[in-house]
Amino acid sequence: MGLKSPHPRFNRNQNHYGYSIGDYERVAAQSYTKLIGQFEGRQRISLIMLWSTDVKERYYRKTEEFAGCVDGLHCHCLRIIMFTNDQRQVERTGKYGTSRLQYLQELVSQFQNTTDEETKERTVAHLANFAYDPYNYNFLRQLNVLELFLDCITEPNEKLVEFGAGGICNSCVDPENAAIITKCGGIPLMIQCLSSPVRNTVNYALGSLYYLCDASNKEEILKPEVVETIKRYAAAGADSVSFRNLAKAFLDKHVPE
């Protein structure tokens, strides 16, 4: 059970802004490699490097800035995102609405207090979906959500592993988040996720390692067995586009020939 998108579902062929699936597919396909390089400098805009293979269900929303390919954790969708700021948050919640920090705290408490596995899955998926937005980074650090994601990766429940890895992938583009993830043992966990039987989990691992790898930890990440695994993904067939694109991007950046 995954995350239900907070955004309205549009017509599968065309949304109410007049953009068709083909429009988004074409822009995304042409921009994929370019975007990876564009965001290497770890700008405020966070690229969630996931590639949709499900063409049946898509969610779209209009945006002021094209932010990349996003996996919706539940619908495997390709959508365009807009980041939050204080003004937009007030507009969305109203003057007396629940603050973002309070809402995230409620989600964390819900996860900690429930014993129901489906509730845990839904809650972690929801937290992971908030982790792409830089507006939430301070809140996530304050509430120890990054550590919560890492704890989920150690669980036997593959859905918790998947959504925990997704949360790490969404947030690790930020250097401060990356430092916490590394300090808390996130690199071995993400390397472990490369061997997951769940396609999304492998995608999240590849995306996370792409951003986490730097001069301080490259010896840990670029071990021969890890590089060999990533090279196998880079050579994957047409049915594994996401693996191939992410793996090639990793090798181009961190293992130049």
C-alpha positions in Angstrom: 0.0 0.0 0.0 1.6 3.3 -1.1 1.0 6.9 -0.9 -2.1 8.4 -2.3 -1.2 11.5 -4.3 -2.4 14.8 -2.7 -2.9 16.2 -6.2 -6.0 15.9 -8.3 -6.1 13.2 -10.9 -6.3 14.6 -14.4 -7.5 13.0 -17.6 -4.9 10.3 -18.6 -4.5 11.8 -22.0 -4.5 15.5 -21.2 -4.7 17.6 -18.0 -6.8 20.7 -17.6 -3.8 22.9 -18.4 -3.7 21.5 -21.9 -0.5 19.5 -21.5 -0.7 15.9 -22.8 1.2 12.9 -21.7 3.2 13.1 -24.9 4.2 16.7 -24.1 5.6 15.7 -20.7 7.1 12.5 -22.0 8.9 14.4 -24.7 10.3 17.1 -22.5 11.3 14.6 -19.8 13.1 12.3 -22.2 15.0 15.1 -23.9 15.9 16.8 -20.6 16.8 13.8 -18.5 20.6 13.7 -19.1 20.8 17.5 -19.1 19.0 17.8 -15.8 21.4 15.4 -14.1 24.3 17.7 -14.9 22.3 20.8 -14.2 21.7 19.8 -10.6 25.2 18.5 -9.8 26.0 21.7 -8.0 23.3 20.8 -5.5 21.3 24.0 -6.0 18.1 24.6 -4.0 16.1 22.8 -6.6 16.0 19.0 -5.9 16.0 16.6 -8.7 14.4 13.3 -7.8 16.0 11.1 -10.5 13.3 8.5 -11.1 12.0 7.3 -14.4 8.4 6.1 -14.8 7.6 2.9 -16.6 3.9 2.9 -15.9 2.1 4.8 -18.6 -1.4 4.1 -17.4 -1.7 6.4 -14.4 -0.2 9.9 -14.5 -0.6 12.9 -12.4 0.4 16.4 -13.5 0.3 19.9 -12.1 1.4 23.2 -13.6 4.7 24.6 -12.3 6.8 27.7 -12.4 10.0 25.8 -12.7 10.6 22.4 -14.3 12.1 20.2 -11.7 12.6 16.8 -13.2 11.3 13.3 -13.2 9.5 12.4 -10.0 8.2 9.0 -8.8 5.0 9.4 -6.8 5.8 6.4 -4.6 2.3 5.0 -5.2 1.3 5.6 -8.8 4.7 5.5 -10.4 3.9 8.8 -12.0 5.7 11.3 -14.0 4.8 14.8 -12.7 6.1 18.3 -12.4 6.5 19.8 -9.0 6.6 23.2 -7.4 8.4 23.9 -4.2 6.8 25.4 -1.1 7.6 28.7 0.5 6.1 30.5 3.5 3.7 32.5 1.3 2.4 29.4 -0.5 2.1 27.5 2.8 -0.1 30.3 4.2 -2.2 30.3 1.0 -2.7 26.6 1.2 -3.5 26.2 4.9 -5.0 29.6 5.8 -4.0 31.8 8.7 -5.1 29.3 11.3 -4.3 26.1 9.5 -1.9 23.4 10.7 1.7 24.5 10.3 4.0 22.2 8.3 6.2 21.4 11.3 3.1 20.5 13.3 1.8 18.3 10.6 5.1 16.5 10.1 5.3 16.0 13.9 1.9 14.4 13.8 3.0 12.0 11.0 6.2 11.0 13.0 4.1 10.4 16.2 1.6 8.3 14.2 4.5 6.2 12.9 6.0 5.8 16.3 2.7 4.9 18.1 1.2 2.4 15.7 1.8 -1.3 15.4 -0.2 -1.6 12.2 2.1 -2.3 9.3 -0.1 -0.7 6.6 -0.3 2.5 8.7 3.4 2.6 9.0 3.8 2.1 5.3 1.4 4.9 4.5 2.9 7.3 7.0 6.5 6.7 5.8 5.5 7.1 2.2 3.8 10.4 3.1 6.9 11.6 4.9 9.1 10.6 1.9 6.9 12.6 -0.4 7.5 15.7 1.8 11.3 15.1 1.6 11.8 16.4 -1.9 11.0 20.0 -0.9 13.8 22.1 0.5 11.1 24.0 2.5 10.8 20.9 4.7 14.5 20.2 5.3 14.9 22.0 8.6 11.7 20.3 9.9 12.9 16.9 8.8 16.2 17.4 10.6 14.5 18.8 13.7 12.1 15.8 13.9 14.9 13.2 13.1 12.9 12.0 10.0 16.1 11.2 8.2 17.0 8.7 10.9 13.5 7.4 10.7 14.0 6.7 7.0 17.2 4.9 7.7 15.6 2.8 10.4 12.9 1.7 7.9 15.6 0.4 5.6 16.6 -2.1 8.3 13.1 -3.5 8.5 12.0 -6.9 7.0 9.0 -5.2 5.4 10.0 -4.4 1.8 7.5 -1.6 1.6 9.1 0.2 4.6 12.5 -0.4 3.0 11.2 1.1 -0.3 9.6 4.2 1.2 12.5 4.7 3.6 15.0 4.6 0.7 12.7 6.9 -1.2 12.9 9.4 1.6 16.6 9.3 1.6 16.8 9.7 -2.2 14.4 12.7 -2.1 16.3 14.5 0.7 20.0 13.7 0.1 20.6 16.3 -2.6 20.9 18.8 0.3 24.5 18.8 1.7 23.3 19.1 5.3 20.9 16.2 4.9 23.6 14.2 3.1 26.0 14.7 6.1 23.5 13.4 8.5 22.6 10.4 6.4 26.3 9.6 6.0 27.0 10.0 9.7 24.1 7.8 10.7 25.4 4.9 8.5 23.2 5.6 5.5 25.8 4.6 2.9 26.0 0.9 3.7 22.3 0.8 3.8 21.9 2.3 0.4 24.5 0.0 -1.0 22.5 -2.9 0.4 19.4 -1.5 -1.3 21.1 -2.0 -4.7 20.4 -5.8 -4.3 16.8 -5.3 -3.4 14.2 -7.3 -5.4 12.0 -4.2 -5.5 12.6 -2.0 -8.6 11.8 1.3 -6.9 14.2 0.5 -4.0 17.0 0.0 -6.5 16.2 3.2 -8.2 16.2 5.1 -4.9 19.6 3.5 -4.0 21.1 4.6 -7.3 19.8 8.1 -7.0 20.9 8.4 -3.4 24.5 7.2 -4.0 24.7 9.5 -7.0 24.4 12.5 -4.6 26.0 11.0 -1.5 29.3 10.1 -3.2 32.0 12.7 -2.6 35.6 13.0 -1.7 35.0 12.1 1.9 33.3 8.8 1.3 34.1 7.7 -2.3 36.3 4.9 -1.1 33.4 3.4 0.8 31.0 3.8 -2.1 33.3 3.0 -5.0 34.3 -0.5 -3.9 34.8 -2.8 -6.8 31.8 -4.9 -6.0 29.5 -1.8 -5.8 30.9 -0.4 -9.1 30.4 -3.8 -10.8 26.8 -3.9 -9.6 26.1 -0.4 -11.0 27.8 -1.3 -14.3 25.4 -4.2 -14.6 22.5 -1.9 -14.2 24.0 0.5 -16.8 24.0 -2.4 -19.2 20.4 -3.3 -18.5 18.0 -3.9 -21.4 15.2 -1.8 -22.7 12.8 -3.0 -19.9 15.0 -1.4 -17.3 15.3 2.2 -18.5 15.4 3.6 -15.0 18.2 1.4 -13.9 20.2 2.1 -17.0 19.8 5.9 -16.9 20.6 6.3 -13.2 23.5 3.9 -13.3 25.0 5.6 -16.4 24.7 8.9 -14.7 26.5 7.6 -11.6 29.3 6.1 -13.6 29.7 9.2 -15.7 30.1 11.4 -12.7 32.0 9.2 -10.2 33.7 6.5 -12.3 35.0 8.3 -15.4 36.7 6.1 -17.9 
